[in-house]
Amino acid sequence: MTFLWSHKTLLTVAPWPNIALLASFQNNHKKEAAMSESCSPVSPVRIAVIQYDPQVGLEHCESNVSRGLALARRAAREGANLIVLPELANTGYTFNSRAEAYSHAQVLQDGPCLKTWADFAKQYQVYLAAGFAECDGLKLYDSAVLFGPEGLLGHYRKAHLWNQEKLWFTPGDLGFPVFETPIGRIGLLICWDIWFPEVPRVMAAQGADIICSLNNWVWTPPPLFDDAGRCMASYLTMTAAHVNNVYIAAANRVGSERGGRFLGCSLIAGTNGWPIGEVGSAEAEEIIYADVDLSSARSAPIWNSLNDLPRDRRTDLYDATLGYRLHAPMPR
């Protein structure tokens, strides 16, 4: 796996109007385009997010995996290159105790569920993101993995734990890495992470083309949905995609579990923030598809010669409190 880092691009801003400044913008764009071309991803890419209903309980783990992969298999046969399953896709979500969560957990290196996912990615020559409960010694993590035809490419541990997750899991300790693949640079985040704008921003600054968002969005006090059938998590996802100019593929689950309900509303947001195609329903198992040119995320911030999100960031003002200088923009 490759972690992407870069040095900050500095610009000197002169009083308007300034023809030299415009020429500098244009020349820099040409240089950055040449740099991106050397590692351009395969295009177009068909993304599929899988919305289904995994259930908690050891007796359900095998069927959870089978059901998720049955839908993933359908997506692969429909030409999907990147397939995203929900958070805790093999275990269900609503644990009653830390002991129960631990009993569902698997180790990264040789967990049987992870081997099944790895075999699937190899057999169908796809990239598969999936969430699972990870045990590392006595610690438990709410984790995600990215498999490709070549094996394990990415591993992420949820940084921001929601509600009773804090009683079972340890906060993630791997940061927010971005993984280079033949189809593009891929980041992983999990559910509550999207409420923290620093997460997608740090991944975008590392050059992510797409962020896979694995979720168990739960029902919260009303109103749950607007007239368009979207929930607040839908808009947070759309906003994160727009302000960072990345694609975000958000897979949520549906159904009920131990008295709790889940929102569905899976979606794939484009670099302009709007969903590509339909947003998933609140109740049905389904697959959401989008055909995209992931490399377009690398030029999307360049709206024109004067408006460029990465360059307009004022890390000199943010750095003292947010540390964004550590993740300066990748050349696009």
N, C-alpha and C positions, 0 to 999 in steps of 0.2 A: 504494500500500500504506500502511496505517496502523499505526503502532506505538503501543501503548496503555500509558500510564503513569498513575499516580495518586498522591495524597497519602495518608499514613497516617491511619487512623481511630484515635483515642485514646479509651480508656475509663478511668475511674477506678473501681477496684475497692474496694468498701466491705465491711466485715465482714458475714458471713452471720448471720441472714437480712437481706435488704434489699429491700423492695418497690419502692423507687425505682429500684434497679438493674435489676430485672426489667422495669419499665416502660420504662426507657431502652433495654434490648435490643429490646423489642417496637416502640418508636417508630422506632429506627434501622432495623430490618428493613423497616418500612413505607416509609421514605424510600428505602432502597436498592432495594426492589422497584419503586418508581416510576421510579427512575433507569434500572434495567435494562429496564423496559418500553419506554422510548423507543427502544431499539435491540435489541428482542427478535428473535431469529433465526426464520426460517421453521421450522415444526415440523409433523409429525415429519420427521426426516431418515433416509433409509436409507443406511447406511454399508456399503461393500464393501471388504474387503482381498483383494488378489490374490496368491495363492501360486503361483509357477511357477519355471521353471528356466532363467534366462538363462545363456548360456555365453560365456566370455571368447574373444577372437579377433575381428579385424576382419571376418572372413568371417561372423561370427554376429550382428553388430550389427543389421543390418536385420531378421533373423528374430526377434531378441530383442524389438525394438520391436513387430513385427507380432504376436507371440504374446501379449505383455502387453496390447496393445490389443484383441486378439480376446476375451480374457477380460474386459477392461474393457467392451467393447461388450456382452457378454452381461449384465454387471452393470447397465449403463445401461438395457438393455431390460427388466430385472427391476425397474427403478424406483430404482436407486441414485442418490443425489445427490452423495455424496462417495466417491471411489474412491482407494485407496491402493496404489501399486506398491512393490516392494522397493527397497532401496539398490542403486545402480549397476544399475538395471533394464535399461539398454540395452547395457551393456558386459560383463556378467559381473564376477567379483570377483578371481580369483587371477592377478594380473599377475606376470610374471617379472622385470620391471625398471621403473624409472621411465620409461625411453624407451617401453616398451610401453604403460604407463598413459597417457603423454602422447599417443601415437598414437590412443588411443581417446577422448580428451577433446574437448569442444566448448565454444565460448564461449556465454555466457548469451544474448547479444543475438540471434544469428542461427544457432545450431546447428541443423542439419536435424532432429535428433531432437526438440529442444525445439519446433520449429515444428509437427512432427507431433502432439505432445502438445497444443499450444495449439489446433490445428485440431480435434482430437478433443473437447476440452472445450467449444469453441464449438458444434460440430455437435450434440453430445448434451446441451448445456446442463447440464453437470455440473462439479463441482470435482474436479480430479485432482492428486494428490501423487505425485511420482516422483523417483527418485534417478538421478544421472548424474555422470560425471567431468567436472569443469569446468576449463578452462584460462583463466587471466587473465594475459596476458603469458607469462612463463616459469613462473609458479606453477601448481600443480595443487591442486584442492580436491575432496574427496568431498562433493558438494552435493546439495541437494534443492530442488525447485521446486513451487509451488502455482499451477495454472492454473484459471481459471474461464471462464464464457462471455464475460466482458469482457476476458480476456487474462491476463497474468502478474500474480499477486497477491502472491506470496511467494517468497523466496529465502533459503536457509539453507546455511551451510557447516559441516560436521561439526567440532565443537570437540575431541572426544576421539578420537584415532586409535588403532586397535587393531593391535598386532603389526607386520607388515611395511607396513601403511598408512603408518607413520611414515617409511618409506624413500621412498615415492612422493609423498605428499600433504603440503601445508602445513596446519597446524591452522587451523580456521575463525576468522574475524575479524569476524563480523557479530553477535555476541552471540546472544541467544535471543528473537527478536522474535515477536510475536503479530499475526496479520493479521485484520482485521475483514472479514467477508463476509456476504452476505444469509442464509446458513444458520448463522452463528455465528462466534465467534472461534477461529481455528485456529492452532496452533503446530506446528512441525516439529522432530523430532529424528532422529538416525541411530544405530542399533545400539548401540555401546559407550557412547553418551551416557546410556543408561538406567541404567547402573551408577553414575552420579553423581547423587545425589538433588537436588543443587542445580538441575539442568537443568529437570525438570518443575516444581519448586517456583517457580523464577523465572517460568516461563510461566504457571503457575496464579495467581501473584501479580499478573500483568498482565491477568488476567481471561480466560484461555483457557477455552473450553468443551470443546474436544477437542484432543488432541495426536496428530498422525499420526507414527507411529514406523516408519521405513523401515530394513530390516534385512538383514544377511547373517549370521545367527547360525550359527556353525560348531560342529562336533562338538568337544568338549573331553574330557579324561579322565573316565571313568565314575565314578559313575552319571550317565548323560545324562538319563534320564527317571524320573519317579516312577510309581507304580501307576496314576495318573490320566492318564498319557501326556503330562504337562507337563514342560517343561525349566526350568532355573533362570531363564532369560530370561522365561519365562511369569510366574513369580512376581514377578520384579522389576517387570514391567509392571503386574501386578495390584496390587502394593503401591503403586507410584507413583500409580496411579489412585485408590486408596483414600485415601491420606494427603493427597492434593491435591484430592480430590473433583472430578476431571475424567474425561472419557472418554478412553481411549487406544486408537487403532486401529493395531495392530502387524502389518505385512505382512513376512513373511520368505520366503526362497526355499527350494527343495528341490533335491535332486539332488547330483551329484558334479562336481568340476571339478579337474583336474590333481592328483588324489590326495586332495583335500579333500572332505568331505561337509558338508551343511547340514541344519539341524535341523527346518525347517518350524515347526510349532506356532504359526502365525499366530493371532491372537485379537483380539477387541474387548472391552476391559474396561470395565465400568460404573463409575459414580461410587462404588459400594460396593466396588469392587475385583474382584468376581467376573466371570468371562467371561459375556458375553451370547451364549447359544448355545454351540456346540461350539468347542473349540480345534482348529486344523488338525492334520492328520496329520503324521507325520515324513517322508513320502515322496511323497505325491500332490499334483499340481497341483489347486487348488480355489479356490473363492471363499467367504469367510466373510461373512455378512450380519448386520446388526443394525439394527432400527428404533428410533430414540431421539428423545427430546425434548431437544435440546441445551441449551435454556434451563433445564432442570432442574438443570444443573450449577451454575447461579448461586445456587440456593437450597439445594443439597445440603449445604453445610457447616453449615446451621442445623438441627442435629439436635433441639435444643430450646432453651429460653431461656438455658441456661447453657453448652451445649457448642457452640462455633462455632470450627472450626479456624483460619480466618484471624485472628479476634480473640484466640484463645488463644496465638498465636505470640508468643514473647518476643524480639522484634527488639532490645530494649534489651540483652539478653545475647549475642545472636549477632553483632551488628553489627560489633564490633571486629575479628572474624576473617573473617566471611563477607559482610559488606556487604549484608545483606538489606534494610536500610533504603532502599536505592536502588530497590527493587521492592516498595513497600508494597502491601497488598491493594487491588484494584479494588473499588469499590462493587458488591455483588452484587444 
